[in-house]
Amino acid sequence: MSKRARNSRRACPQRGRRYDLGTIEATLEWAAKHGSASAATRFGVSEASVHRWARRRPAGKVAAGLRDAAKQQGPRTNAERARHGRRYSVAEKRAILEYAGKHGVSAAKQEFSASRWSIYDWQRRRASVAEKSDQDAALAARSSRPKHIAGKLPEERYHLIADTWLKNQALGPRQVAQLLRRNHAVRVGTSTTRRIMEEQGYVPPKIKVEQRVARRYEAVRPNQQCHLDFLQFFLHKVKLFLLLIEDDFSRFIPGWALCEGERALPVLEAVDAAIARHGKFEQMVVDAGSAFFSWRGQSKLERLCGDYGIDYIRATKRGSNSKLEALNANVRKELLAHEFDDVADAHAKIARWVHSYNYDRVHEGLGGLLVPADRFLGRTEEVLAQLERGEPVVAPGPLSLDTRTLELFRVISRGGHPELWLLGERVWP
């Protein structure tokens, strides 16, 4: 048996209880006939208390001794019986404090039967108020109920958390909590968010984390490097391919395409549209997919990159395209988990999801509070300043030119030779 268990068995179950005269007499009479163990079980007292009562008073004299002690003490007043539960009025407190100021706290305690700790507390409360008119309010009785009940959430905040998750059921508890802070300036813990989500039907996923050597790389500016990859899915037994273009620095999706196969033409059209809308990339990373590969010479995408002056990089090591692989996993969980009616419906829902991903969905890889558009459009500092002030993020729309930060002029050194770039185009040499 452990030490804690032995101590719990030795402890008196009725510790702190006071027994009246009749209970003590009945317990000792029963103990004299049936034993102390039987008396302790019958009357709900500890056997040690029964032995202590028997030692202090010989048998037959317990009742008389207790009666004599009660007569010598005399009847107790109401203040003595309920000393710890008495409430003093403001006038009584003022009188006690005036008396304590003249004769001392101990004398006031004897005169008014108030505890010294109460008098000290009243003195502190009166001293904390600068104006005399507020002293009565400071001495007024305070409610014993706590101002804040731990674990109790306001009903309005409860429904706000539940509604936010029901609109974004693919997000986890941490992402929902960060989304509430960004959009509503509401700070809530992850555990509280998880509890409310589980009450609404959330089932935590079972994820097996694979231990890998950390090799993190990230671009330093928008459009420095982009990743391309295809994602396959079925629509009524028809295989479709979703092409995604992701910016490495901001995780922004500047372009995408829905096609029936891994062909080069949709890739070229998506890249041209992305460059025309969001600017030219400096590097492009692809895998060994059939749309990016050619058995003889250069592929069509590689020739297009050469025309634009984009560095064409083929991913050969594991993890080189990991950001886009993580994006594909999010697409499967948040978008492809729902069924599409037809190709037109799939195209419309993909367009809405891409817009929400770029401008509304918080990203864990960006710190949990930023969306990809914040980094891509150069408004990171503005958004973080709003969050530090405790305000909801109010970001202008994606088409507003007031929020765009474009690098118009740049000078770089490549291989020891300077180059001059203007509006994404190399103008010298």
Kinemage of the C-alpha trace (Angstrom):
@kinemage 1
@onewidth
@group {chain A} dominant
@subgroup {mainchain}
@vectorlist {calphas} color= white
{ca met a 1} P 0.000 0.000 0.000
{ca ser a 2} L 1.307 3.454 -0.875
{ca lys a 3} L 2.054 6.129 1.702
{ca arg a 4} L -0.743 8.302 0.353
{ca ala a 5} L -3.277 5.492 0.726
{ca arg a 6} L -2.148 4.798 4.321
{ca asn a 7} L -2.495 8.470 5.204
{ca ser a 8} L -5.955 8.627 3.668
{ca arg a 9} L -7.044 5.620 5.764
{ca arg a 10} L -5.662 7.079 8.958
{ca ala a 11} L -7.354 10.452 8.422
{ca cys a 12} L -10.559 11.033 10.351
{ca pro a 13} L -13.562 11.174 8.002
{ca gln a 14} L -15.338 13.662 10.288
{ca arg a 15} L -12.395 15.981 10.928
{ca gly a 16} L -13.501 19.401 12.087
{ca arg a 17} L -16.964 18.268 13.300
{ca arg a 18} L -18.174 19.338 16.764
{ca tyr a 19} L -20.312 16.895 18.752
{ca asp a 20} L -22.975 17.926 21.235
{ca leu a 21} L -23.448 16.555 24.723
{ca gly a 22} L -26.100 14.005 23.772
{ca thr a 23} L -23.975 12.470 21.011
{ca ile a 24} L -20.965 12.069 23.329
{ca glu a 25} L -23.081 10.447 26.075
{ca ala a 26} L -24.771 8.042 23.648
{ca thr a 27} L -21.442 7.124 22.015
{ca leu a 28} L -19.734 6.344 25.349
{ca glu a 29} L -22.712 4.338 26.617
{ca trp a 30} L -22.722 2.243 23.411
{ca ala a 31} L -18.958 1.806 23.617
{ca ala a 32} L -19.197 0.539 27.189
{ca lys a 33} L -21.621 -2.194 26.069
{ca his a 34} L -20.484 -3.113 22.546
{ca gly a 35} L -16.944 -1.756 22.182
{ca ser a 36} L -15.364 1.360 20.713
{ca ala a 37} L -15.265 0.044 17.113
{ca ser a 38} L -19.004 -0.646 17.093
{ca ala a 39} L -19.723 2.797 18.596
{ca ala a 40} L -17.560 4.535 15.998
{ca thr a 41} L -19.421 2.745 13.170
{ca arg a 42} L -22.871 3.401 14.606
{ca phe a 43} L -22.474 7.103 15.344
{ca gly a 44} L -20.158 8.018 12.452
{ca val a 45} L -17.187 9.119 14.544
{ca ser a 46} L -13.597 7.975 14.556
{ca glu a 47} L -12.503 5.317 17.009
{ca ala a 48} L -9.724 7.644 18.176
{ca ser a 49} L -12.340 10.211 19.271
{ca val a 50} L -14.157 7.558 21.294
{ca his a 51} L -10.918 6.599 23.087
{ca arg a 52} L -10.048 10.258 23.703
{ca trp a 53} L -13.430 10.974 25.300
{ca ala a 54} L -13.101 7.884 27.476
{ca arg a 55} L -9.600 8.881 28.672
{ca arg a 56} L -10.478 12.475 29.485
{ca arg a 57} L -13.525 11.595 31.550
{ca pro a 58} L -13.866 8.358 33.498
{ca ala a 59} L -16.921 6.299 32.755
{ca gly a 60} L -20.023 7.627 34.511
{ca lys a 61} L -18.621 11.177 34.933
{ca val a 62} L -18.568 12.348 31.321
{ca ala a 63} L -22.079 13.757 31.293
{ca ala a 64} L -21.678 15.489 34.643
{ca gly a 65} L -18.348 17.034 33.665
{ca leu a 66} L -19.713 18.390 30.411
{ca arg a 67} L -22.763 19.834 32.167
{ca asp a 68} L -20.582 21.584 34.755
{ca ala a 69} L -18.393 23.065 32.020
{ca ala a 70} L -21.450 24.336 30.173
{ca lys a 71} L -22.832 25.972 33.355
{ca gln a 72} L -19.507 27.684 34.105
{ca gln a 73} L -19.287 29.137 30.586
{ca gly a 74} L -22.869 30.383 30.567
{ca pro a 75} L -25.046 30.962 27.501
{ca arg a 76} L -23.283 32.278 24.382
{ca thr a 77} L -24.440 35.409 22.611
{ca asn a 78} L -25.568 35.480 19.002
{ca ala a 79} L -22.341 37.272 18.020
{ca glu a 80} L -20.270 34.467 19.587
{ca arg a 81} L -22.320 31.730 17.899
{ca ala a 82} L -22.120 33.338 14.452
{ca arg a 83} L -18.931 35.308 14.841
{ca his a 84} L -17.532 34.400 11.406
{ca gly a 85} L -20.826 34.951 9.621
{ca arg a 86} L -21.827 38.339 11.018
{ca arg a 87} L -22.162 41.311 8.684
{ca tyr a 88} L -21.496 44.818 9.938
{ca ser a 89} L -23.233 47.879 8.565
{ca val a 90} L -21.319 50.854 7.215
{ca ala a 91} L -22.122 52.881 10.373
{ca glu a 92} L -20.807 50.093 12.607
{ca lys a 93} L -17.619 49.852 10.564
{ca arg a 94} L -17.064 53.596 10.861
{ca ala a 95} L -17.517 53.435 14.629
{ca ile a 96} L -15.134 50.491 14.940
{ca leu a 97} L -12.513 52.255 12.831
{ca glu a 98} L -12.795 55.444 14.882
{ca tyr a 99} L -12.381 53.467 18.088
{ca ala a 100} L -9.417 51.551 16.617
{ca gly a 101} L -7.807 54.841 15.606
{ca lys a 102} L -7.943 56.100 19.194
{ca his a 103} L -7.339 52.956 21.247
{ca gly a 104} L -5.794 50.459 18.805
{ca val a 105} L -7.012 47.459 16.829
{ca ser a 106} L -6.780 44.992 19.735
{ca ala a 107} L -8.934 47.196 21.967
{ca ala a 108} L -11.504 47.585 19.172
{ca lys a 109} L -11.542 43.813 18.781
{ca gln a 110} L -12.358 43.325 22.479
{ca glu a 111} L -14.929 46.122 22.521
{ca phe a 112} L -16.924 45.216 19.400
{ca ser a 113} L -16.137 41.423 19.097
{ca ala a 114} L -14.826 41.914 15.569
{ca ser a 115} L -11.767 40.092 14.274
{ca arg a 116} L -8.538 42.007 13.821
{ca trp a 117} L -8.290 40.876 10.212
{ca ser a 118} L -11.654 42.458 9.421
{ca ile a 119} L -10.587 45.741 11.001
{ca tyr a 120} L -7.316 45.713 9.033
{ca asp a 121} L -9.230 44.995 5.831
{ca trp a 122} L -11.624 47.912 6.470
{ca gln a 123} L -8.663 50.212 7.093
{ca arg a 124} L -7.044 49.206 3.809
{ca arg a 125} L -10.266 49.674 1.887
{ca arg a 126} L -10.843 53.120 3.373
{ca ala a 127} L -7.240 54.161 2.723
{ca ser a 128} L -7.469 53.104 -0.946
{ca val a 129} L -10.130 55.780 -1.579
{ca ala a 130} L -8.855 59.318 -2.026
{ca glu a 131} L -12.126 61.214 -1.485
{ca lys a 132} L -14.084 60.990 1.756
{ca ser a 133} L -17.392 60.812 -0.086
{ca asp a 134} L -16.397 57.434 -1.543
{ca gln a 135} L -15.363 55.897 1.795
{ca asp a 136} L -18.870 54.637 2.534
{ca ala a 137} L -18.965 52.875 -0.821
{ca ala a 138} L -15.583 51.292 -0.065
{ca leu a 139} L -16.829 50.022 3.312
{ca ala a 140} L -20.055 48.626 1.881
{ca ala a 141} L -20.565 44.879 1.990
{ca arg a 142} L -19.167 42.990 -0.974
{ca ser a 143} L -20.728 40.035 -2.684
{ca ser a 144} L -19.129 36.693 -1.954
{ca arg a 145} L -19.792 35.513 -5.502
{ca pro a 146} L -16.765 35.707 -7.809
{ca lys a 147} L -16.842 38.343 -10.518
{ca his a 148} L -15.665 35.844 -13.125
{ca ile a 149} L -16.660 32.204 -13.010
{ca ala a 150} L -13.802 30.136 -14.420
{ca gly a 151} L -14.821 27.851 -17.255
{ca lys a 152} L -18.091 29.672 -17.999
{ca leu a 153} L -18.209 31.170 -21.484
{ca pro a 154} L -20.654 33.917 -22.494
{ca glu a 155} L -23.435 32.628 -24.712
{ca glu a 156} L -22.666 35.141 -27.453
{ca arg a 157} L -19.033 34.060 -27.675
{ca tyr a 158} L -20.043 30.382 -27.580
{ca his a 159} L -22.282 30.819 -30.637
{ca leu a 160} L -19.613 32.882 -32.396
{ca ile a 161} L -17.065 30.066 -32.037
{ca ala a 162} L -19.589 27.434 -33.103
{ca asp a 163} L -20.738 29.413 -36.162
{ca thr a 164} L -17.155 30.128 -37.232
{ca trp a 165} L -16.281 26.433 -37.180
{ca leu a 166} L -19.514 25.382 -38.904
{ca lys a 167} L -18.601 27.709 -41.773
{ca asn a 168} L -15.015 26.374 -41.883
{ca gln a 169} L -15.327 22.747 -40.821
{ca ala a 170} L -12.029 21.749 -42.422
{ca leu a 171} L -10.061 23.978 -40.028
{ca gly a 172} L -8.638 22.795 -36.723
{ca pro a 173} L -9.126 24.347 -33.253
{ca arg a 174} L -5.993 26.488 -33.446
{ca gln a 175} L -6.920 27.853 -36.883
{ca val a 176} L -10.453 28.665 -35.740
{ca ala a 177} L -9.092 30.514 -32.687
{ca gln a 178} L -6.714 32.522 -34.889
{ca leu a 179} L -9.507 33.259 -37.366
{ca leu a 180} L -11.657 34.650 -34.535
{ca arg a 181} L -8.828 36.906 -33.422
{ca arg a 182} L -8.256 38.168 -36.959
{ca asn a 183} L -11.855 38.751 -38.064
{ca his a 184} L -13.604 39.560 -34.753
{ca ala a 185} L -10.773 40.659 -32.396
{ca val a 186} L -11.814 37.870 -29.997
{ca arg a 187} L -9.114 36.082 -28.035
{ca val a 188} L -10.047 32.533 -27.084
{ca gly a 189} L -7.920 29.558 -26.064
{ca thr a 190} L -7.340 26.532 -28.263
{ca ser a 191} L -8.667 24.124 -25.617
{ca thr a 192} L -11.902 26.117 -25.257
{ca thr a 193} L -12.311 26.188 -29.027
{ca arg a 194} L -11.712 22.437 -29.253
{ca arg a 195} L -14.292 21.747 -26.523
{ca ile a 196} L -16.981 23.768 -28.295
{ca met a 197} L -16.112 22.202 -31.653
{ca glu a 198} L -16.411 18.711 -30.178
{ca glu a 199} L -19.834 19.622 -28.786
{ca gln a 200} L -20.828 20.596 -32.345
{ca gly a 201} L -19.598 17.288 -33.794
{ca tyr a 202} L -15.879 17.844 -34.431
{ca val a 203} L -13.811 14.648 -34.404
{ca pro a 204} L -10.043 15.199 -33.901
{ca pro a 205} L -8.122 13.454 -36.709
{ca lys a 206} L -5.606 10.745 -35.972
{ca ile a 207} L -2.382 11.925 -37.569
{ca lys a 208} L 0.868 10.004 -37.542
{ca val a 209} L 3.704 12.508 -37.560
{ca glu a 210} L 6.737 11.375 -39.515
{ca gln a 211} L 10.033 12.485 -38.036
{ca arg a 212} L 12.190 14.170 -40.674
{ca val a 213} L 15.299 16.243 -40.688
{ca ala a 214} L 14.263 19.892 -40.737
{ca arg a 215} L 15.336 21.477 -44.042
{ca arg a 216} L 13.319 24.654 -44.322
{ca tyr a 217} L 13.679 27.004 -47.261
{ca glu a 218} L 11.566 30.038 -48.031
{ca ala a 219} L 11.836 32.761 -50.641
{ca val a 220} L 12.503 36.297 -49.450
{ca arg a 221} L 10.040 38.236 -51.643
{ca pro a 222} L 6.897 37.651 -53.724
{ca asn a 223} L 7.301 36.134 -57.189
{ca gln a 224} L 10.843 35.041 -56.444
{ca gln a 225} L 9.937 31.364 -56.740
{ca cys a 226} L 6.755 29.485 -57.642
{ca his a 227} L 5.782 25.801 -57.598
{ca leu a 228} L 3.625 23.917 -60.115
{ca asp a 229} L 1.937 20.565 -59.637
{ca phe a 230} L -1.120 18.567 -60.691
{ca leu a 231} L -3.723 17.085 -58.335
{ca gln a 232} L -5.869 14.213 -59.563
{ca phe a 233} L -9.484 13.548 -58.486
{ca phe a 234} L -12.587 11.827 -59.849
{ca leu a 235} L -15.879 13.448 -60.843
{ca his a 236} L -18.518 10.754 -61.456
{ca lys a 237} L -15.853 8.205 -62.487
{ca val a 238} L -14.161 10.773 -64.734
{ca lys a 239} L -10.584 11.642 -63.851
{ca leu a 240} L -9.824 15.362 -63.752
{ca phe a 241} L -6.587 17.200 -63.070
{ca leu a 242} L -6.250 20.408 -61.063
{ca leu a 243} L -3.140 22.482 -61.790
{ca leu a 244} L -2.021 24.747 -58.922
{ca ile a 245} L 0.599 27.499 -59.029
{ca glu a 246} L 1.808 28.560 -55.563
{ca asp a 247} L 4.114 31.412 -54.575
{ca asp a 248} L 6.852 30.139 -52.248
{ca phe a 249} L 7.164 33.333 -50.157
{ca ser a 250} L 3.484 34.005 -49.425
{ca arg a 251} L 1.720 30.664 -50.258
{ca phe a 252} L -0.464 32.744 -52.567
{ca ile a 253} L -2.113 30.962 -55.531
{ca pro a 254} L -1.670 33.297 -58.514
{ca gly a 255} L -3.063 30.791 -61.025
{ca trp a 256} L -4.816 27.465 -61.426
{ca ala a 257} L -6.459 25.409 -64.164
{ca leu a 258} L -8.929 22.522 -64.327
{ca cys a 259} L -8.179 20.171 -67.229
{ca glu a 260} L -8.871 16.632 -68.400
{ca gly a 261} L -5.246 15.482 -68.500
{ca glu a 262} L -1.655 16.454 -67.768
{ca arg a 263} L -1.090 18.368 -70.977
{ca ala a 264} L 1.273 21.228 -71.702
{ca leu a 265} L -1.277 23.605 -73.281
{ca pro a 266} L -3.349 24.253 -70.086
{ca val a 267} L -0.091 24.760 -68.170
{ca leu a 268} L 1.138 27.375 -70.645
{ca glu a 269} L -2.205 29.203 -70.565
{ca ala a 270} L -2.300 29.219 -66.722
{ca val a 271} L 1.279 30.502 -66.483
{ca asp a 272} L 0.609 33.246 -69.051
{ca ala a 273} L -2.538 34.346 -67.169
{ca ala a 274} L -0.746 34.352 -63.800
{ca ile a 275} L 2.136 36.440 -65.149
{ca ala a 276} L -0.231 38.891 -66.828
{ca arg a 277} L -2.232 39.371 -63.618
{ca his a 278} L 0.373 39.167 -60.846
{ca gly a 279} L 3.762 39.678 -62.467
{ca lys a 280} L 6.617 37.519 -63.702
{ca phe a 281} L 8.301 34.877 -61.544
{ca glu a 282} L 12.045 34.639 -61.137
{ca gln a 283} L 12.179 30.862 -60.642
{ca met a 284} L 9.787 28.021 -61.401
{ca val a 285} L 10.005 24.633 -59.632
{ca val a 286} L 8.273 21.593 -61.169
{ca asp a 287} L 8.416 17.829 -60.721
{ca ala a 288} L 8.772 15.119 -63.351
{ca gly a 289} L 5.150 15.275 -64.516
{ca ser a 290} L 4.310 14.555 -68.143
{ca ala a 291} L 3.201 18.158 -68.767
{ca phe a 292} L 6.594 19.472 -67.602
{ca phe a 293} L 8.799 16.824 -69.217
{ca ser a 294} L 9.996 16.153 -72.747
{ca trp a 295} L 11.825 13.087 -74.016
{ca arg a 296} L 13.710 15.130 -76.590
{ca gly a 297} L 15.174 18.540 -75.967
{ca gln a 298} L 13.343 21.156 -73.987
{ca ser a 299} L 9.710 20.946 -72.978
{ca lys a 300} L 7.206 23.625 -73.988
{ca leu a 301} L 7.110 25.003 -70.432
{ca glu a 302} L 10.894 25.199 -70.310
{ca arg a 303} L 10.943 27.125 -73.599
{ca leu a 304} L 8.262 29.488 -72.250
{ca cys a 305} L 10.365 30.126 -69.150
{ca gly a 306} L 13.322 30.890 -71.390
{ca asp a 307} L 11.266 33.446 -73.309
{ca tyr a 308} L 10.241 35.170 -70.073
{ca gly a 309} L 13.713 34.910 -68.507
{ca ile a 310} L 12.527 32.588 -65.717
{ca asp a 311} L 14.896 30.061 -64.162
{ca tyr a 312} L 13.448 26.587 -64.783
{ca ile a 313} L 14.168 24.184 -61.878
{ca arg a 314} L 13.236 20.508 -61.774
{ca ala a 315} L 12.722 19.146 -58.259
{ca thr a 316} L 14.867 16.043 -57.750
{ca lys a 317} L 15.249 15.863 -53.954
{ca arg a 318} L 12.593 14.837 -51.478
{ca gly a 319} L 10.932 17.882 -49.939
{ca ser a 320} L 11.840 20.306 -52.713
{ca asn a 321} L 8.147 20.688 -53.571
{ca ser a 322} L 6.833 20.128 -50.027
{ca lys a 323} L 4.877 23.400 -49.786
{ca leu a 324} L 2.781 22.474 -52.791
{ca glu a 325} L 2.305 18.930 -51.468
{ca ala a 326} L 0.924 20.447 -48.251
{ca leu a 327} L -1.372 22.625 -50.363
{ca asn a 328} L -2.624 19.528 -52.208
{ca ala a 329} L -3.449 17.914 -48.858
{ca asn a 330} L -5.472 20.971 -47.839
{ca val a 331} L -7.298 20.930 -51.164
{ca arg a 332} L -8.281 17.287 -50.656
{ca lys a 333} L -9.477 17.971 -47.108
{ca glu a 334} L -11.271 21.271 -47.620
{ca leu a 335} L -12.453 21.170 -51.242
{ca leu a 336} L -12.426 17.704 -52.767
{ca ala a 337} L -14.141 16.148 -49.740
{ca his a 338} L -17.403 17.548 -51.184
{ca glu a 339} L -18.989 16.202 -54.341
{ca phe a 340} L -19.420 18.284 -57.500
{ca asp a 341} L -22.477 18.144 -59.743
{ca asp a 342} L -20.602 18.620 -63.002
{ca val a 343} L -17.492 20.268 -64.426
{ca ala a 344} L -19.059 23.740 -64.354
{ca asp a 345} L -19.992 23.332 -60.700
{ca ala a 346} L -16.474 22.093 -59.926
{ca his a 347} L -14.939 25.079 -61.713
{ca ala a 348} L -17.119 27.550 -59.768
{ca lys a 349} L -16.447 25.959 -56.377
{ca ile a 350} L -12.701 25.756 -57.022
{ca ala a 351} L -12.656 29.453 -57.953
{ca arg a 352} L -14.468 30.360 -54.711
{ca trp a 353} L -12.150 28.190 -52.640
{ca val a 354} L -8.999 29.693 -54.201
{ca his a 355} L -10.267 33.206 -53.489
{ca ser a 356} L -11.098 32.259 -49.883
{ca tyr a 357} L -7.696 30.583 -49.475
{ca asn a 358} L -5.855 33.659 -50.727
{ca tyr a 359} L -7.777 36.366 -48.870
{ca asp a 360} L -9.706 34.820 -45.935
{ca arg a 361} L -8.076 31.627 -44.649
{ca val a 362} L -5.342 32.017 -42.032
{ca his a 363} L -2.176 30.019 -42.756
{ca glu a 364} L -0.125 28.231 -40.086
{ca gly a 365} L 3.029 28.566 -42.175
{ca leu a 366} L 2.701 32.366 -41.960
{ca gly a 367} L 2.375 32.505 -38.177
{ca gly a 368} L -1.307 31.618 -37.883
{ca leu a 369} L -2.693 35.167 -38.146
{ca leu a 370} L -1.853 36.121 -41.736
{ca val a 371} L -3.493 35.076 -44.984
{ca pro a 372} L -1.414 34.531 -48.154
{ca ala a 373} L -2.609 37.835 -49.648
{ca asp a 374} L -1.146 39.773 -46.716
{ca arg a 375} L 2.362 38.722 -47.687
{ca phe a 376} L 1.861 38.726 -51.428
{ca leu a 377} L 0.383 42.250 -51.501
{ca gly a 378} L 2.859 43.614 -48.936
{ca arg a 379} L 0.451 44.513 -46.125
{ca thr a 380} L 1.920 42.314 -43.385
{ca glu a 381} L 2.953 45.185 -41.103
{ca glu a 382} L -0.426 46.879 -41.456
{ca val a 383} L -2.327 43.718 -40.511
{ca leu a 384} L -0.071 42.938 -37.539
{ca ala a 385} L -0.470 46.518 -36.297
{ca gln a 386} L -4.252 46.128 -36.367
{ca leu a 387} L -4.005 42.884 -34.409
{ca glu a 388} L -1.679 44.448 -31.825
{ca arg a 389} L -4.249 47.214 -31.255
{ca gly a 390} L -6.899 44.561 -30.641
{ca glu a 391} L -8.898 45.503 -33.730
{ca pro a 392} L -10.405 43.180 -36.325
{ca val a 393} L -8.486 43.137 -39.567
{ca val a 394} L -10.142 45.282 -42.188
{ca ala a 395} L -8.193 44.715 -45.368
{ca pro a 396} L -9.237 46.278 -48.686
{ca gly a 397} L -10.275 44.062 -51.546
{ca pro a 398} L -7.766 42.223 -53.727
{ca leu a 399} L -8.285 44.597 -56.669
{ca ser a 400} L -7.527 47.767 -54.724
{ca leu a 401} L -4.338 49.381 -56.017
{ca asp a 402} L -3.832 51.204 -52.728
{ca thr a 403} L -2.714 47.976 -51.051
{ca arg a 404} L -0.441 46.670 -53.801
{ca thr a 405} L 3.313 46.883 -53.213
{ca leu a 406} L 5.173 46.308 -56.472
{ca glu a 407} L 8.911 46.252 -57.003
{ca leu a 408} L 9.395 48.476 -60.030
{ca phe a 409} L 13.175 48.888 -60.123
{ca arg a 410} L 15.816 46.381 -59.038
{ca val a 411} L 19.562 45.897 -59.442
{ca ile a 412} L 21.027 42.430 -58.848
{ca ser a 413} L 24.361 40.708 -59.321
{ca arg a 414} L 24.331 37.360 -61.117
{ca gly a 415} L 27.645 35.539 -61.348
{ca gly a 416} L 29.529 38.734 -60.515
{ca his a 417} L 27.874 40.707 -63.317
{ca pro a 418} L 25.304 43.453 -62.513
{ca glu a 419} L 21.829 43.335 -64.047
{ca leu a 420} L 19.163 46.061 -64.228
{ca trp a 421} L 15.487 45.058 -64.028
{ca leu a 422} L 12.431 47.296 -64.613
{ca leu a 423} L 8.848 46.100 -64.046
{ca gly a 424} L 10.017 42.495 -63.938
{ca glu a 425} L 11.910 42.761 -67.230
{ca arg a 426} L 15.678 42.763 -67.584
{ca val a 427} L 16.642 45.919 -69.429
{ca trp a 428} L 20.454 45.775 -69.055
{ca pro a 429} L 22.671 44.171 -70.232
